[in-house]
Each structure stands twice: as C-alpha cells, then as structure tokens.
Amino acid sequence: MIHQAHCHTLKNLVVAGCCLLLAACASSPSQPDNSMADNDTRLSRDGTPVWAVTPPSAAGMAYGVGSIEVYGDPASAVKRASELARVDLVSQLRVTISGDFSSTVTETAATGTATRVQRSVSQYARSQVAEVQLDEVSITDASVANGYAYALAELDRTAASARLRQQMAEVEQQLDQYGNVQPQGDTLQQLRVMLPILGLIAERQAFAEKLGLVSVQHRIPALSAEHKALQQRVYMLLDQLTVRLSFDNDDARLMQGALIETLTSQGLRMQTPGQPQNNVDLVFGVSAERSSRQQGGRFYAFVQARITIADRDGRVLSSFSDTARGVSGLEANAWQGAAEAVADKLQQELAQTLAERLQ
C-alpha cells in the first residue's frame, strides 16, 4: 500500500511538473523574427523601422522618409525627422517626373517674344504669389531607434490633385471675368485695370505646376487660348508705354545716350525730340554723381544715381537711389557699362512700381 501510494504521488508530481513546464512555455514571449515583425511595428535586425529602409508603395500614394541623429530631446528630433520626410517626399516626386514635365513647364511659362520689361513685370507678379502647400501630406509613423529618429510621410496624390484642380479652376473663373473688359483712358489708366491679369495668371501657374508635380500623369494643364490672349493684351499695353528722360545735372546728361539705348532695347518706347509732353506716360527724373579710378590697367567707373518715376501729371510713383559700376580697359566702355547698370536697375524698379502701384 505504501509503495502504491508512493507511485501515485510520484505520478502526480510528474504530471504537475509537465503542466508547469507547458504553462511556462505559454507565458514566455517567443523570440521575434526581426525581419518580419508585426506590420505596425516592423523592425529590421538592428531595430530600425523597415519602412525607413524600404518605404511603402501603393497606387495613388507617395511616401518620404526622414531621419536624424538624436541629440537631447527625442521629440524635437522626431519633429525634425518629420520635416525631412516631407522634403524627401517632394524630392521623390521630382525624381519620377518625366522629361515631358520640364518641357511643359517651359512651354507654359514662356512669354514668346516678350520684351524684358514685360517679362520683368510678369516675374515680379509671380514673386508675389504664395508658395502652394501640399496640405494632404501627413506623418503616418515615427520611431526612435539606435540613437536616430525616423518619420514616414504620406501623400494622397488623388486627393491633392483634386484640391489643386479646384483651386486652379477658381482662379481661372476670375480670369474669365476680364474677357469682356474694355478699359478706357490713357495707357496707365488701362494698365491699372488690366495688370491684375498677370497676377492671376501667375497664381494659376503656381497651382498648375504643383498639380503637375503630384498628379500621376505629371502633366501641367496648359493655359487656355483665351487666357493667353488676356496676357497678350496686358503685354501690348506695357509695350505702348512711352517714357521721357529728364536729367537734373550734367553728370546725368552724360549718360543720356547709353540710357536711351539700353531702355529701348529692354522694350520701352522713348520719347523723341519734338513730341508733345501729353504723349508721354512716364517721366524718369535722373540725377547722378560720377567718380572713377584706375587700377592694374583697368578703368573703374562709378555712378551714384537718384531716380524718380512719375506720371505725366508729375505724381511720383517711385523714388530710389543706387550705385552702379562699370569696369573695362577702356574708359568709354567703363562709363557705358555703368550707365547700362543704371538702366537695368531702373527697368527693375519700373516693373515693381507698375505691379505694386497700379493695382
């Protein structure tokens, strides 16, 4: 009886031991396959998120990855990594752009035979357009591992394209309102009415170019023939501007020939002697102080110019001063270069004045 009881007890102990062993195995975490962990927190063998090494790929989506070494606050590092992820996403979009995209940009943005003044006014209008943001970019994952912060950015290209098309269409509707506008008055008065067209075209172009970037087709919607015609109407008005130079001192008068030649080549109509003053749209008042020096066989010419831009009634639209320089082995060429530099600055100031003061 004692022997049977002992065997029965031993049997119970063995069974209990096996149960404890099985329970321990069940509760003990299994060693993960580091190359294929759970989809939400997949890690490579060194603990880096798999998406940081191989970004996701999905139709109609774009992704970017940012990483930065952690110094101090991990949250700040994650924030910086998120910014880098957004930058990387846009860079990835640019990498996938075909050659057709660049040619489309050139064709759409080209102004054909536009003069330098016309191009400058358009470029200044474009510089005033706010950068188009990709509001659909979101940070979908972030991680800190091995002393580095990682972030994954995602863009729904379909949603972004739809929004940009809508915003571009709203600008085009504003352009359509100018189709039947027939401004009255002199050239400046007509420009005051029509110049906003260039700003709207620049805004529309900003949306179109961003749309070409995010859309799967990478195509920029071309400017319509009707809107190109509106642009040309503004260019024609700019081409009709007639300018008279007024010199306040002898140093300024010495630049007369070079100024007239350069401004004419840039697309401005200069008043010829004998024309009535009421045929002039703008008066450029010029005063100057000239100085020079020679060094190493070269001649350096300096002009401190003060210029006002006024309408035919004497109302000052702009006033500025600038120092121009010309360098040459020949004195005459150095003064010519300095005068041309003054004309370049005057043309830039005119573009800004027209874009700002006439709207």
NORFEN-V168552 format. One record per residue. N is the residue number from 0. SS is DSSP state (h for helix, s for strand, l for the rest). PHI is phi as a letter, one per 20 degrees, with the letter a starting at -180 (* if undefined). OMEGA is omega in whole degrees, -180 to 180 (none if undefined). Layout:
N;SS;PHI;OMEGA + N;SS;PHI;OMEGA
This chain:
0;l;*;179 + 1;h;f;-179 + 2;h;f;179 + 3;h;f;180 + 4;h;f;180 + 5;h;f;-180 + 6;h;f;180 + 7;h;f;179 + 8;h;f;180 + 9;h;f;180 + 10;h;f;179 + 11;h;f;180 + 12;h;f;180 + 13;h;f;179 + 14;h;f;179 + 15;h;f;180 + 16;h;f;178 + 17;h;f;179 + 18;h;f;179 + 19;h;f;180 + 20;h;f;178 + 21;h;f;179 + 22;h;f;180 + 23;h;f;179 + 24;h;f;-179 + 25;h;f;-176 + 26;h;e;-178 + 27;l;f;-179 + 28;l;f;178 + 29;l;f;179 + 30;l;f;-177 + 31;l;f;169 + 32;l;e;-172 + 33;l;g;-179 + 34;l;e;-179 + 35;l;b;176 + 36;l;e;-178 + 37;l;g;-170 + 38;h;g;-177 + 39;h;f;-176 + 40;h;c;-180 + 41;l;f;-178 + 42;s;c;173 + 43;l;e;-175 + 44;l;f;-180 + 45;l;e;178 + 46;l;n;179 + 47;l;f;177 + 48;s;g;-179 + 49;h;g;-178 + 50;h;f;177 + 51;h;f;179 + 52;h;e;179 + 53;l;c;-178 + 54;l;g;179 + 55;l;f;177 + 56;l;b;180 + 57;l;b;-179 + 58;l;f;178 + 59;l;m;-179 + 60;s;c;174 + 61;s;c;-176 + 62;s;c;175 + 63;s;b;-178 + 64;s;c;176 + 65;s;c;178 + 66;s;b;180 + 67;s;b;179 + 68;s;f;-177 + 69;l;e;172 + 70;l;c;179 + 71;l;n;-172 + 72;l;f;179 + 73;h;f;-179 + 74;h;f;178 + 75;h;f;179 + 76;h;f;178 + 77;h;f;179 + 78;h;f;179 + 79;h;f;177 + 80;h;f;178 + 81;h;f;177 + 82;h;f;179 + 83;h;f;178 + 84;h;f;178 + 85;h;f;178 + 86;h;f;-180 + 87;h;f;179 + 88;h;f;180 + 89;h;f;178 + 90;h;f;178 + 91;h;f;177 + 92;h;f;-179 + 93;h;f;-180 + 94;h;f;-177 + 95;l;e;-179 + 96;l;f;179 + 97;l;e;178 + 98;h;f;-179 + 99;h;f;-177 + 100;h;f;-179 + 101;h;f;-179 + 102;h;f;179 + 103;h;f;178 + 104;h;f;-179 + 105;h;f;-178 + 106;h;f;-177 + 107;h;f;-175 + 108;h;e;-176 + 109;l;f;179 + 110;l;d;176 + 111;l;m;-178 + 112;l;e;-179 + 113;l;g;177 + 114;l;f;-179 + 115;h;f;178 + 116;h;f;179 + 117;h;f;179 + 118;h;f;-179 + 119;h;f;178 + 120;h;f;178 + 121;h;f;-179 + 122;h;f;178 + 123;h;f;177 + 124;h;f;180 + 125;h;f;-179 + 126;h;f;-180 + 127;l;e;-180 + 128;l;e;-180 + 129;l;f;177 + 130;l;f;179 + 131;l;f;-178 + 132;l;e;175 + 133;l;e;-176 + 134;l;f;-176 + 135;l;e;178 + 136;l;f;179 + 137;s;c;176 + 138;s;e;-174 + 139;s;e;179 + 140;s;b;178 + 141;s;b;-177 + 142;s;b;174 + 143;s;c;-179 + 144;s;b;175 + 145;l;l;177 + 146;l;n;179 + 147;s;c;174 + 148;s;d;-179 + 149;s;c;177 + 150;s;b;180 + 151;s;d;178 + 152;s;d;-178 + 153;s;c;177 + 154;s;c;172 + 155;s;e;-174 + 156;h;f;180 + 157;h;f;179 + 158;h;f;180 + 159;h;f;-180 + 160;h;f;-179 + 161;h;f;180 + 162;h;f;-178 + 163;h;f;177 + 164;h;f;-180 + 165;h;f;-180 + 166;h;f;178 + 167;h;f;179 + 168;h;f;179 + 169;h;f;178 + 170;h;f;179 + 171;h;f;176 + 172;h;f;176 + 173;h;f;177 + 174;h;f;-179 + 175;h;g;-177 + 176;l;f;179 + 177;l;e;-174 + 178;l;g;-177 + 179;l;d;-180 + 180;l;f;178 + 181;l;c;-176 + 182;l;f;180 + 183;l;d;176 + 184;l;n;-180 + 185;l;f;-175 + 186;h;f;-180 + 187;h;f;179 + 188;h;f;178 + 189;h;f;178 + 190;h;f;179 + 191;h;g;179 + 192;h;e;-169 + 193;h;e;-176 + 194;l;g;178 + 195;h;g;178 + 196;h;g;-179 + 197;h;f;177 + 198;h;f;179 + 199;h;f;177 + 200;h;f;177 + 201;h;f;179 + 202;h;f;178 + 203;h;f;180 + 204;h;f;179 + 205;h;f;177 + 206;h;f;-177 + 207;h;f;-179 + 208;h;f;178 + 209;h;f;176 + 210;h;f;177 + 211;h;f;-180 + 212;h;f;-173 + 213;h;e;-177 + 214;l;f;-179 + 215;l;f;-179 + 216;l;f;-178 + 217;l;l;179 + 218;l;d;177 + 219;l;e;177 + 220;l;f;-176 + 221;l;f;175 + 222;l;f;-177 + 223;l;f;179 + 224;h;f;180 + 225;h;f;-179 + 226;h;f;173 + 227;h;f;178 + 228;h;f;176 + 229;h;f;178 + 230;h;f;-180 + 231;h;f;177 + 232;h;f;178 + 233;h;f;179 + 234;h;f;179 + 235;h;f;178 + 236;h;f;177 + 237;h;f;-180 + 238;h;f;-178 + 239;h;e;179 + 240;l;g;177 + 241;s;d;-172 + 242;s;c;174 + 243;s;c;176 + 244;s;e;177 + 245;s;c;-175 + 246;s;d;-175 + 247;l;e;179 + 248;l;b;-174 + 249;h;f;179 + 250;h;f;178 + 251;h;f;-178 + 252;h;f;179 + 253;l;f;179 + 254;l;e;-171 + 255;h;g;-177 + 256;h;g;-178 + 257;h;f;179 + 258;h;f;-179 + 259;h;f;-179 + 260;h;f;-177 + 261;h;f;-179 + 262;h;f;177 + 263;h;f;180 + 264;h;f;179 + 265;l;e;175 + 266;l;o;178 + 267;l;e;174 + 268;s;e;-179 + 269;s;e;179 + 270;l;f;177 + 271;l;e;180 + 272;l;g;178 + 273;l;n;178 + 274;l;f;177 + 275;l;f;-175 + 276;h;f;-178 + 277;h;f;174 + 278;h;e;-177 + 279;l;e;178 + 280;l;e;-177 + 281;s;c;176 + 282;s;c;175 + 283;s;e;176 + 284;s;e;-174 + 285;s;c;167 + 286;s;c;-174 + 287;s;b;172 + 288;s;c;-175 + 289;s;d;174 + 290;s;b;-178 + 291;s;b;173 + 292;s;b;178 + 293;s;d;180 + 294;s;b;177 + 295;l;l;178 + 296;l;m;178 + 297;s;d;-178 + 298;s;d;-180 + 299;s;d;180 + 300;s;d;-179 + 301;s;c;177 + 302;s;c;171 + 303;s;e;-174 + 304;s;d;173 + 305;s;c;-171 + 306;s;c;172 + 307;s;d;174 + 308;s;d;-178 + 309;s;c;175 + 310;s;e;-175 + 311;l;f;180 + 312;l;e;177 + 313;l;n;178 + 314;l;f;-177 + 315;s;f;178 + 316;s;e;-179 + 317;s;a;177 + 318;s;b;-179 + 319;s;b;175 + 320;s;c;-177 + 321;s;b;176 + 322;s;d;-180 + 323;s;d;-178 + 324;s;c;173 + 325;s;c;-178 + 326;s;c;178 + 327;s;a;174 + 328;l;f;179 + 329;l;d;-177 + 330;h;f;-178 + 331;h;f;180 + 332;h;f;178 + 333;h;f;178 + 334;h;f;176 + 335;h;f;179 + 336;h;f;179 + 337;h;f;179 + 338;h;f;178 + 339;h;f;178 + 340;h;f;176 + 341;h;f;180 + 342;h;f;178 + 343;h;f;179 + 344;h;f;179 + 345;h;f;179 + 346;h;f;178 + 347;h;f;179 + 348;h;f;178 + 349;h;f;180 + 350;h;g;180 + 351;h;f;-180 + 352;h;f;180 + 353;h;f;-176 + 354;h;f;-175 + 355;h;e;-170 + 356;h;e;-177 + 357;l;e;-179 + 358;l;d;none
